[in-house]
Amino acid sequence: MDYVQQLTSIQTYVYAYGGTFLAVAGSLGCVLNLLIFSKKNLRKSPCSFYFLAYNLANFLEISTCFSQGISVFGFNGNLPTYSTTYCRLMYYVGYVLDVLSPFYLILASIDRSIATSRNARIRRLSNHRLAYACILIGTIFWMLFHIHAVFFFKSIQIMPNYNVCYTDSNVYLAFANYYALSKTFCVPILMLICEIHTIRSFRLAHRAAIAPVSTVASTVGGAKRQKDGQLMKILLINVTVYILFNLTPVIVCIYKQLTQSENESFDEMQLDSFLTNVSTLVYYIPPSISCYINLVVSKTFRAEIKKLFLYK
């Protein structure tokens, strides 16, 4: 019991202090990102719209899912799990926001690959109209794809005055577990592939010294290329940080699969639960520190932040 209490205490402190700090800093950072990327000079690039969608999804995820986790694991709060409506809404919102955040980053990577293509016709596909369409259609698709959570999750009483949000369908439970497992592995791999392709396209574009599609003054063209280079830098570092921190859930998942046994002891079960909950907190680090990463790596972003606080 001492071992279990130590794990519980560590988890509580991690969520109460580390989680709260991340949630506050992350919410503020997402708001700053939204203000900066919505500025007129940055909105000229379609990539900025993907960043706007990405940070909006991050803000909603931190405000809902992450805040609930902090309340439960950091402050022993009780969620209203007696309500089936709440259970279904909680799982549905969690499913949707969890996939939208990396989805928008992947779209931004694809856009940068298109924008740096050596083919002029392909470069023309990097435009605002396509960005709007991809964000809108993709968001609707994922909202419809996860609609199953509204029908299968419910409030189930496992003991007097104690309810949990769960499903009584073994088939759906197997589907949910396999879906979560596949997403844990596939999302970082897919983002890594997109990042490698984006870096390759960017290097080829520099070697080929691509000229703008339309004829503009060299100074304007140079400023545009500089701004696009800054957006590329922001994108690549955000994708890299996302991949690195998402390796933790992957490692925990592999560990649980390797140590899984039918006669798992109580201590082992508690350790699995502890590792899962802590890896969940680690998952929220990339969206929480995105703004501060942008401040470090991008001169343009720092200049816009300065203008914002100086009311210029």
N, C-alpha and C positions, 0 to 999 in steps of 0.2 A: 504493500500500500504506500510505503514511503516513495518507492520508485514512481508509482502512478501520480502521487501528489507532486513530485518534482516536475514531471512532464506537464501536468496541469498548470503549475505555477509559471513555468517557463512560457507556455503557450499564452497564458493570461497576460503576462508582462509584455510579450512580443506584440500582441494585438492591442493592448491598452495604450502602450506608449509608442511603439513603432508604427502600428496600424493607424492610430489617431494622427500622428505626425504626417504620415504619407497621405492620408485622406485630405487633411487640411491643405498641405502643400500641393497635392495633386489637383484639388478643386480650383485653387487659386491659379495654378499653372495652366490648367485647361482654359480658364476664362481669359488669361493673358494671351494664350495661343489663338483663341478665337478672335480676340480684338486685333491682334497683329496680322493674321492671315486674311482678315476681312478688309484690310486697308486697300485703297484703290490701286496703288502701285504694285502690290503683290497679287491682287485679284486678276491681273492681266495674264497670269500663268494659270493654265488649267490645273496644275499640280496643287495650287493653293486651295482649290475647292475640295480636293481629296483630304488635305490636312484639316480643313474646317469640319468635314464630316467625321474624320478620325477623332478629333478632339471633342466634338460634341458627343460622340459615342462613349469616349473615355469619361467625360464629365458625368453622364447619366449612369455609367457603370459604377463609378466611384460613389456617387450619391445614393445608389440603391443597393446593389449587391455587396460592395465592399463595406459600406456602412452597416449593413445587417450583420456581416461577419464580425465586425469590430464590436457591435453591441452584444452578440452572443458569446464570443470567445474572450473578449477583453473585459466585459463588464457584467457577464452572467445575465444578460437580458433575455427575456422570453419573447419569442415571436408569436403572433396570433395564429398558431397552427391549427386551432380548432375550426378555422374557417376554410372550407374547401375552395371557395372563391379566391381567398388570399393565397393558398397553396398553388393553385393553378397559375395565377398571375405572377407569383414570385418565380416559379420555374420557367414560365414562358419568357418573361423579361430577361431573366438570367441567360437563357439559351440564346436569345436574339442578340443581346448586347455583347455576349462573349464572342460571337463570331463576326459581328460587324466591325469591331476594332481592327483585327488583322486583315479583314477583307478590304477595308479602305486603304491600308498600307500597301497591300498587294496591287490594288488599282493604281495607286500613285507610282509604284515601281514600273508597272506596265506603261503608264503614261510617259515616264522619263525614258524608257527604252524606245518608245515610239518617237519621242521628240528628238532623240539623238541618232535616229536611223540615218543611213547614208542615202536612202531612197526618199526623194522629195514628196512623193505621193503618200508614203507612209507617215512622214512627219506632219503632213496636213491633218492626220487623224487626231493629233494632239490639239484639241480645241475645246472651247467651253461647252458647246452643245453636246459633244460626246461625253464630257465629264458629268454634266447634269443627268444625261440619260443613264449612264453606268451607275451613278449613285442612287438614282431613283429606282431603277429596275432591280438593281442588286438588293437594295433595302427591302423592297416589296417581296422579292423572292425569298429572302431569309425569314421575313416575318411569316410568310405563308408556309415555308418549309417546316418551321418549328411550331406550327399550330397544334400539333399532336399533344403538346404538353397541356393544352387547355382541356383535353378530353380524358387523359389517362391519370393525371395526378389528382390526389384527393387527400382530405384529412382523415387519418386512420388512428383510432384510439388503441394503444397497445397496453395501457393500464389505466385505472381510474384517474381522471383528471390529468391525463398526459396523452397528448396527440402528437403525431408526426405527419409530415407531408411525404407521402409515398404512393406507390401504385400497387394494386393487388393483381396485376396482370404479369405473369412470369415471362410471357413473350415480349411485352413492351419493356420490362425491366432488362431483359437480355439485349434488346435493341438499344436502349439508353446507355447501357454499360459499354457496348461495342462502339457506339457512336462517340462517346466521350473518349474512349481509348484511341480510336482512329484519329480524332481531332487533336489529341495531345501530341501524337507523332507526326501527323500530316501537315499541320499548320507551320511548325518551324521548318520542316523540310521544304515545303512549297515557298516559303518566304526566302529561304536560303537560295533556292534556284532562281527566284526573281531577282534577288540582290546580285548574284553572280552575273546574270544576263544584263542587268542594268549597268554594272561596272564595266562589263565588256563593251557594251554599246557606247558608253560615255568615253572610254579610251579610244575606240575606233573613230568617234566623232572628232576628238581632238587631233588625232593623227591626220584625218582627212580634211581638217579645217573647213567644216561645213559652213556655207554661206547661208544667210537667212532666205526664206522662201520669197519674201517680198523685198524690193529694193528700198533700202532706207539709208539714212546717213550712217557713216561708220561709227560715230560716237554713240548713236542710239543703239546700233547693233551691238556694240561692245558692252554697253550698259545692260542690255537684255541678256547677253550671254553671261555676264557676271552674276546677274540676279538668278538666272537659271542654274548656274554653277552653285550658288548658295543654297538654293532649294534642293539640288541634288545632294549636297553635303548633309543637309538636315535629314533628308529621306534616308540616306544610307546609314547614318549613325543611329537613327531611330529604329530602323529595321534590325541592325546589328544588336542593339541593346535588347530589343524584343526577343530575338532568337536566343541570346545568351541567358536571359533570365527565365525563359521558357524551357530551358534544358533541365531546370530543377524539377518541375512536375514529371518530365520524361524519366529522369533518373529515379525518382520516387516510385513511379509506375513500374519500371523495370525491377526495382528492388522488391516491391510487393509481389510481383509475379514470380520472382525467383525464390522468395521465402514463403510463398503461400503453401499451406498444408491443411489437411482436414482436422488435425489435432492441434490447432493453433492455440497457444496459451493466452491467458488474459493479459499478461504483460506484453506479449507480441501484438495483440489486438490494439492495445492502447498506444504502442509505439507506431503502428501503422496509421492510426487515427491522428496522432501528433504530427507525423511527417506529412500527411495529406493536408492538414490544416495549415501548417507552416508554409508548405509549398504553394498553397492557395494565396497566402499573403505575398509571397515572393512574386507571384504572377501579376500582382497589381503594381509592382515597382516601375516597370517601363512607362505606363501611362501617367504615373504620378510624377515622374522626373523628366518627362518629355520637354517641357518648357525650359527647364534649367540646362538640359543638354543643348537645346537650340541656342541659348545664351552663350554657351561656351564655344560652340563650333562655328557659329555664323556671325560674321561682322554685320551683315544686313539686318539680322534679327535684333542684335544689340542696339543698332542705330534706331530701329523702329520703336523698341522699348523705351529708349531715351526720349524720343519725340513724344511718345504717349504720356510719359510722366511729366514732361515739360510743357505739355499741351500745345505742341507745335503742329 
